[in-house]
Amino acid sequence: MKKKIIAFFKKNPFKQFKSKSIKKEFGLNDFEYEQLKHILNQLVKESIIQKTGSKYQLIINYKGKNQGVFEYINQGKGFGFVTLKDSEVKDIFIPFHAMGTAFHGDLVEVELSAIQKGKTTEGKVVRVLERNRKEIVGTFKKSKSFCYVEPDDKKIPRNILVPEKSCTQVAENDKVVVGNIIWEDAEMNPEGEIIEVLGNVNNYELEILSIARENNFPTSFSKEVEAELEEISEIIPETEMKNRIDFRDEIVFTIDPEDAKDFDDALSIKQLGNGNFQVGIHIADVSHFVKKGTELFEEALERATSVYFVGKVLPMLPEKISNKICSLVPNEDRLTFSVITEITPRGKVEKYEIAKTIINSKKRFTYEEANEILIKKEGIFFEELSILNKIAIILRKKRFASGSINFHSNEVKFTLDEKYRPISIVKKNQIETNMLIEEFMLLANKIVATYFKGLNLNEYFIYRVHDLPDREKLLEFAKFVKSLGFSFDPNSSNKSKQFQQLLEQAAGTTEEILINDVAIRSMAKAEYSVKNIGHYGLAFKNYAHFTSPIRRFPDLVVHQILFDKLNNRKPTFSNKEIEQIAEHSSKQERNAVNAERTSVKIKQTEFIKQHIGEVFVGIISGITSWGMFIELTETLTEGLIRLRDIDGDYFVYDESKFSLVGTRTGKKFRLGDKVKVKVNRVDEKRREIDFLLSDE
């Protein structure tokens, strides 16, 4: 019982409990309750918990080194959080005056205090252990007595001073890259050197270059990489073909977005004599060409992922690999690494084989083309598409029945002119063939992770993991959805079912997008790890990324690890290398998401600037003491209505009810409410949009 009680307090480090509450939580009888009280007194004497009045609470160890990643929040004066590594205490609140010399994303050492801010502990940064960025992109400025660079990224709250010589060598308002940054005194501004002048041209190419550099992504491939590419032949040797299972005469096809340039997955299907189906999930065999120890491998490792800007892609691998040699284009022999399954008509996987293969795709479908064939029930490979779709539907139903949560992220699609200016923005809709491909990719990823886990080795693997949701965040989420008129029980033993029921309730309502977004934010973030804790959102005990080696580095490494095991070869990677790759890939994935969101925000801002004075419909996506954030329904563009711009009343922020209330009229604005707004002001440089309420 003592161990259980300690674990209970560690799960709830900031909460206070009466002994009777713990009795109820554990379902104890009167005799066990007396034991509980005795153990609580023991733990107080051992300084594991503390007693205040009749309530008990965990004593957090404030001594020793506490390391974590610093996140800067650019609101008001600014503040931050540090997420600690290997600690029961997760988010440490860092007020502006205690941020020291930390930049957003830096690995820092923090000193914790016993002061609690709401549900978090406060602390201060005492040392920067590792800089997240070696370079910062910004605009060069001159004053009368010195020169400086104003960072583009608003999560860098300080201007960077540069040497006097820059004042004459660089033109004002040039976009520049600052390196060799030194910041040792929080009372002073950081200093750095201009290592590259990007130019003073206001175009999208420059924006992409800047965003990439801001987020630690190289923007070109080295000469050494280019030299290695010259040595890679596009001709597949006969000896290599003989070592592979040959699918070139089978019906194999790809289904991808209309604008896709690289195709890294294909499907094959045929009926077997016993009535089951052989479904092949064929993935581009990138690891055959990109080997450890090459410049190409090191370059891909540094990037770790492709970055998808609006209208532009910054690839992980050069075009010769990503768009040619490894891309599963139709009517060309291609090397693949496949998960070959035998599946019953009821969607049960009877057996599988993981093997190197060779394919020749018979057709390149877009999602829309394949979907049209399913709707019309006629067209090339209709029978094969129909069978795959039926199996995918069964697999999806089974997944949801097992606890998988049907989140869907909301994305927009841009139409750009020849100068990359946005002409239109529309929401992406997920159609049947999107879900068909997703289901078979999930199946392959699950199978390869289950296979490796079943080997029971002391060797590491890169899993894709998703932790259980944080209790405090779930309580906040439950409070939030209740304010919208929906129900969610954070104390339910089956929380995934609660999420699923909520999403079904919200489907088709104006609040659906908002609830989806906030639900996703209340969950832990998926990441790469050598520790297999499972994937909560998918309800999979074993899961990895295997299906996109052209654009994700962990997939490429997983291919190599599996090939080593299947062929009883000495491991290519040490456990330490795999651990480092998983950590670096998670970090680069976060950087890529940030870069892609910035790109979307730029284009949304540019688009909406063309519509100043026009009226749009949106929903209230955020409420603060200074205003309301509005997300436009059609374009998902977000802007702000400032309180000072709301006429006719004085509004007060009611934090407990996520609303603004008029003191004179009693009028309420609530999260999720639909409103009409007029575009009032657009600041492209700051990527800020101001709306006004409209009666039109």
N, C-alpha and C positions, 0 to 999 in steps of 0.2 A: 504493500500500500504506500509505503514511503516513496518508492521510486515513481509510482503512478502520480502521487501528489506533486512531486518536484516537476515531473514532465508537464503536468497540468498548468502549474504556475509559469513554466518556461514558454508554454504555448500562448499565455496571456500575460506578458511581462508588465504591461502598464495598467492592468485591471486590479481592483481591490475586491476581495470576497469575504463575506461572513462565513463562519464555519457551517451554518445551516444551508447556505447556498451550495457549498461544496458537497455537503451530504446529499442534497437533492440532485446535483450534477452526477454524482457517482451512484446514486440509488442505494444508499446504505441503510441498514437497519439500526436500531437504537444501540445495540452492542458495538457494531462497527463504528457508529458515530463517536462513541467514547474513545475508541482507538484513534480515530481521526483527530480528535481534540488533543490527545496525548502527542501524536506525531507532529501536529502543528506547533505545539509548544517546544518540541525538540528542535524543529527546523528554525524557530526563532532564536533559540540558544546557539545553534550552529551558524547563525548569521546568513542563512540561505533565504529566509523570508523575514519580513518585518511586520509588526502589529501596530496599527494606528486605531485606537479605540477598540471597536469590535471587528475591525477588518484586517485581512492579511494581504500582503503583496510581496512579489519577488524583489529581492535586493539585487540590483544590477551591479555587476563588477565594474566600477568606474576606473579601476587602475589598469596599468599595462597599456600596450600599444593596441589601438583600434584603427584598422585600416579599411578604407573603402573608397568608392568612386564619388566624386563631388558633382552634383547637378545644380546648375544655376537656374533660378526661376526669375525671368525678367518681368516682374510685376511690381508696380509701385517703386519703392527705392531699390528693391531686389533682395532676394534671400536665396538660400540653398538647402539642399539635403545631401547627406552622405549615406549611401547604402553600405553597411558594414559587411565584410566577409566573415563567414563562419561565426555568426553570433545570433543569439536569440533576439537581440535588439537590432532592428533592421534600419528604419529611416531615422536619421539624426537631423534635427532641425538646426540649420546654421544661419543666424541672423547676419545682416549685411556687415556689421562691424566686426564679426568673428570669422569672415571668409579668408582672412589672411591674403596670401598671394596665389590663391587657387583659381585656375581657369576651369570652365565647364569641362567635365570629362577627365580631369586629373585624378590620379591615384594619390590619396592624401592620408595623413595620420591625424586623427582627431582626438581631442580631449573631451570627455563627456562630463556634463554636470548633472546634478540631481534634479535640476529644474525641469519640470515636464510642461511642454506646450501642447495642451489638448491631449492627443494620443501619442505624441512623440517626445523623445528626450532631446534636450538642447545640448549643443556642443560647439566647439570652435576648432578651426583648422590650425594645427601647430606646425605642420611641415608638409611640403609637397614632395612626394616620393618619386613620382613619375609623371612627366607631362604627357597629356593626351595628344597634344599637337606640337609639331616642330615648326609648323608654318601657319601664318594667319593671313587671310586675304582681306584687303580693305582699300579705302580711298585715301590718297595722299592729300594732306592739308598743310597750309602754311599759316603761321601767325606772325606777329611782329618780331618775336624773339626766339621762336623755335619752330620745328616742323614735327608733324606726327601723322600717324595713320589711324583712321577711324575704321574699326573692324566692321565688315559687312554683317557678320554674325552678331545678333543682339544679345547672345548669351556670353559675349566677351564684353563686360561692362566698362572697361578702361581703354582709353586711347593709348597707342603705343608710340613712345618718343623714338625718333630716328636721328642719326648724326647730322650735323650742320651741312656737310657736303651734299646731302640729299636735297637740301633746299634749292640748290642750283642745278642739280643733275636730273631732277624729276619735275614734271609739270604738275601744277595743282589739279586735283580731281582725277589724276591718273589712277587706274586700278593697279595695285601692286601686291606683291607677296613679301611678307616680312618673315625673316628667319633669325636664328641666333638670338632668341628672345631671352632676356634676363629680367627676372622680377624677384627681388629679395626683400624689399621693404614695402609693406602694405600702405605706408603713408605716401609713397611715391608711385608714379606711373611706371609700368613696365617699359623696358627699352629693347630695341631690336634693330636689325639692319635690313634694308631693302635688297632682296636677293634676286628679284625679277620684276620687271615692269610689264604688266599685261596689256596696258594701253588705255586710251581714253575714248574708246568707241562703245557706244551704247547699243550693243547687239546681243542676241541670245547666245551665240557661241561663247562670248566672253563671260556671260552669266554662268553657263555650264562649267566652264573652266574654273571660275571662282568657287562655285559650290563644291566641285570635286576636290579642289585643293583645301577648302575649309574642312572637309570631312575625311582627309587623309587618303584620298585616292589618286594614284598617279594618272596623268592625262595622256601619256604616250608610252609606247613600248621602246625599250632600250635597243641599241644597235646590236648588242649581244643576242637578244631575243630574235631580232630580225634575221641575224646570221644563222641561228639554229633553225628557223623556219625554212630557210633555203634548202637545208639538208633533209627535210621531211618529204618523203615521196608520197604522192597521191595514189600510186599503184599498189594494190594489195598483193603480196607475194603468194604464189600457189601453196607454199608450205604452210602459211598462216591459215589459209582457207581450210586445209585438211585437218587442222587442229580444232576446228569449230563445228558446232551443230549448224547445218545448212538450212536456212529458212527462205532461200531465194525463190523457190518455186511455190511458196505458201502465199496465201492472201494476207498481206501486211500493208497497213496504211497509217498515216499520221493525221491527227486532228489538232489544229492549233489556231491561235488568233489570226485574223486577217493580215495584220501588219507584222507577223513574226518573221524573223530573218534566219533564225536557227531552229532546227527541229531535233530535240534530243530524246524524244520518246515516240515509240510506235507500238501498235497492237496487231496481233494476229489471232485468228480463231478458226478452228475446224472441229467438226463433230467426230467423236470417237465411236468405235463399234459398240461400246457398252452404253451409249446414250449420253455420256458426259461430254464436256467440251474441253478441248485444249486451248487455253488462252495464254498467249505469249506476250509478256510485257517487256519490250525490247528498248534498251537504253544505250545511247551513244557511248562507245568504248573509248572515252577520252584518255583513260589511264594507260592505254596501249601506246599513245603518242606523247603524253606529257609525263615524263619520268622524274622521280626524285633525283636531285643532283644537277638537273639542267637549269639554265637561266629561265626557261619557259615555266618550269615548275615554281621556281622562287618568285617570279613575277606574279603568277596566279595566286600563290600563297599570300603575297603582300596585299593584293586586292581582295581576295577571299570571296568576292561576289561580283556579279555584274550589277551596274546601277542603271535603273530605267528612268531617265528624265522624260519630261513631256517632249515627244518628237525626236529624242536622241537616246542612244544607248552608249554607256561607257562599259565595254565588255571586259570580262575577267580574262578572256583568252583572245589572241589576235584573230582577225577575220579568216585567215587561211584555215585555222582550226575550227572556229565556232560556226562559220557560215559555209565552209566547203568540206574539208576532209571528214569532220565528225558530224556534220549536219545530215540528218536522215532524209535527204531530198529524194524525190521519186525517180525511179528507173536508174538508180546507181547502186552498185554494191557498197555496203557499209558494214563496218565492224561494230558489233553490239555486245553488251553484257545483259543477259536476259534472266528474268524470272519466268519459268515455264510451268504453268499450273494445270492441274486437271480439276475442273469444277463441275459439280452436279448442276442440273437445271434448277435446283433449290438453293444454289449459291454456296454450297459447302465445298471447301478446298480439300479434295481427297489426298492429293500429294503435290509436291512441287520439286523443281530442279533449278538450281542457280548455275548458269553456264555461259561461257563465251560462245557467241553465235555470229553468223553473217546473214544479213537480210538484203532484200531489194524491194523497197517500198513501191507498191503498185498505184498509190494515189495519195495526193496531199489535199486533205479536206481542210476548209476553214470550219470553225464551230457552226457558223450559220449554214454552210452548204450541207454538212452532215445532218443538222437539225431539220432542214427542209426535206431531206430524203425520208427521215423518220416521220415527219408530219404527213407527207404525201403518200407514204408507204410504197414508194417506187424510186428507182434510180440505182446507180452503180453501188454494189455491195450493200444493198438494202437489207438482205437477209442477215448478213454478218453484223451490221450495225444494230439491227433490231435485237439479235440475240445478246450482244454485248450490253445493250441498254437495259434489257430485262434483268440480266445478271447484276448489273450495277445498281438497279433499283432495289433488288433483294439485299445486296450487300449493304446498301445505305440504310435500309429499314432495320437490319440486324445491328448495325453500328449504333443507331439511335436507341434501339431497345437495350443495348448494353451500357448506355449512359453517355454516348458521344453527344456533344452539344452543337446544335445547328446554328452557330454564329455565321453571319455573313457580313464581311466588311464592305463598306460602300465606297465605290470608286467612280471616277468620272473619265470620260473619253473626250479628247480635244480634237477638233478639226483645225488644222493650221494652214495658213497660206504659204507661198514659196519663201517668204521671209520669216517664217515661224511665228507669225502673228495669229492669235486665236480668233477663229471665225465663229465657232460654236463650242458649247460644252454640254454634254448630255451624260446622264447617269448610265453606267454599265449595268446591263441586266444579265443575270445568270440564266442560261438556257439549258435544256436537257443534256446536250452534248458536253457542255462545261462539266456538269456533274458526272457524266459517264467517265470522262478522262480522269477526273479527280478521284473517283472511287477506285479505279484500277491502279493509279499511282499510290494511293494510300495502302492498297493491298500489297504491292511490291515492297514498299518501305517497311511495312509491318513484318513481312515474311523474312527479309534479310536480317532485321534486328533480332527476330525470334530465333533464326538459324544460329547466329553468332552467340546469342545468350545461351542457347542450348549446348554449346561446346564446353561450357564451364571452364574456361581458361583463365589464367592470371594475366592475360594480355588485354590491353585496353581497346575499346571500340568507340566510335563517335555516335552517341545516341542523340536523338532530338527529343528533348524532355520538356515537360510542362508541369510545374508544381501545383499543389493544391492552393486554392484561393486563400488569401489572408482573412482571418475572421473579422478584424476591424473594418476592412474594406467592404466585406459582405454586409456588415451591419449598416454602414453608410449607404450602400447600394439599395438595401431593403427600404431604408428610410426615404431614399430618393424616389424609387418606383411607387411607393405608397403615396407620395405627394402628387404623382401623376394619375392615381386612381387604380394602380395595379397592385398585385400582391406577390410577395416573395418571402419565403420563410428561411432566414439565415441559419436557424437552428435545426433545420431538417437533416436527417441522417443521409438523405439522398439529394444532395444539392444540385447535382447535374440534372436530375428530373425537375427540380424547381426552376432551374434556368430554362429548360426546354418548354415547360408549361408557360412560363412568362413570355418567351419569344412567340409561342403560339397565340397567346392572348393579344400581344402587341401587333401581330401580323396584319398588315393593311391599314393600320391606324397612322395618324400623323406623327405619333411619338415613336414609331417603330425604329427609325434610323437612330434617333437619340438613345433609345434604350439599348440597342445593339452596341453602339459606340461606348456608352458608359459601362455596360456589362463587360465588354472586352477590356476596358481600362481597369476594372475592378479585379481582373484576374491577374495571376502571375504572367510574366512574359516567357514565351517559349524560347529555348536556347539550346546550344550544343554543349554536351557534357559527356565525360567518361563515366559518370555515375548514373546508372540507369534507374531513375525514380519513376519512370513511366510518363505517359502523356495524358494528363487529366482531361483536357478539352476533347480529345479523341476517344478517351476511355480505352487506350491501348496500354498493356503492360510493357510491351517492347515496340519501339518505333525508332527509325533512323531516316536520314535523307540519302536516297540512292538514285533517284529518278531524274536529276538535273545536273549532271557533271559539267556541262558546258558553262553553266552560269553560277554554280555553287561549289566552292572548294571542298567542303566536307564530303559531298557526294563522290568527288573524285578520289579522295582518300579512302572512303568506305569501299569503293570498287577495288582498290589495291589491297586493302586488308582482307577482303573476301577472297580475292584471287590467290593470295598467299595461303590462306587456310584450305581452299579447295584443292590446291596443288601440293600441299604439305611442304611449302617453301618457308625458308627463314623469314621472319617478319621484316618488311621493308622499313617500318617505323618502330622506334622504341616507345614505351609507355609514356615517357616524358614528352616526346615529340607530339604524340597524339593529343595529350592533355593541352599542350601549348597551342596546337592547331585549333582545338575545340574552343578554347578561350579567345584566341585571336579572331576566329570566324564569327563568334557571337558579337564581339565588339564591332567588327566591320559590318555585320548585318545591321546593327543599330545605326551606324554611320550612314549606311545606304538608305535606310528608311528615312532618316533625317534629311538627306540630300534630295530624295525623291519628293518628300512632302514640300520642301522648299521650292522645288521646281514647279510643283502643282500650284502652290500659293502665288508664285510669280505670274503664272499664266492666268490664274483666276483674277488676280488684281489687274493685269493688263486688259483682260476681257471686260471686266466690270467698269473700267475707266471709260470705255466707249459708251456706257449707258448711264452716265451721271444725269440725275433728274428723273429717271424712269422708275416705275414702281414694280416691285417683285413680292412674291409670297415667300415667307420663310417660317421657321420655328425658332423659339427661344432655346438656344443650346447651352447657355451659361448665364449665370446671374452673379453679379458682384456688388459691392457697396458703391461702385462708381458707374455701373451701367449694365446693359444686357447684350450678350453676344447672340447674333442672329445668323442661322445657317439657311441660305436660300434653298428652297425645296428642289429646284431643277438642276442647279449647277453645283450645289454643296459648297458654295462660296460663303465664307464667314466674315462678318463685319460687326461693328459695335454701335449700339445706340447709347450715347452718353446721357446720364441722368440730367445733366444741365440742359440737354436738348429736348427734354420732354416737357411740353407746355401744360399749364392748367392745374398743376398740383405739385406737391413736394413728396417724393417717394422715399420710403425707408426700406432698407434691406432686411428681410426676415429670413435669417440663415436656416432656422429650423424647418421652414416650409418651402425653401428654395424659391422665394418669391420677393417681388417688390410690391409694397402696399402704399397707396396714396393716403396721406394723413388727412386730407380734406374730403375727398370723394370716396375713399375706401376701395378704389379701383385696384385690382391685382393683376400683376404680370407674373406668370408662373412658368417654370421650366416646362418645355414641351408645348406651350401655347402657340397657336398659329397666329401670325401677324402679317400685316402688309407694311412694307418699308420702301422708302425712296432713297436712292443712292445720293448721298450728299457730298462726300469728299473722298478722294482716292490719293494716297501717297505711295507711289510705286517704289520709291527708294526704301521706305520703311515697311512696305508691304502691309499697309494699314488701310482699312475701308471703314468709313463712317456712314451709318444709315440714320434716317429720321423716320419716325412713325408716320404712316400715311392713312388718310381716310378715303383715298381714291378707289 
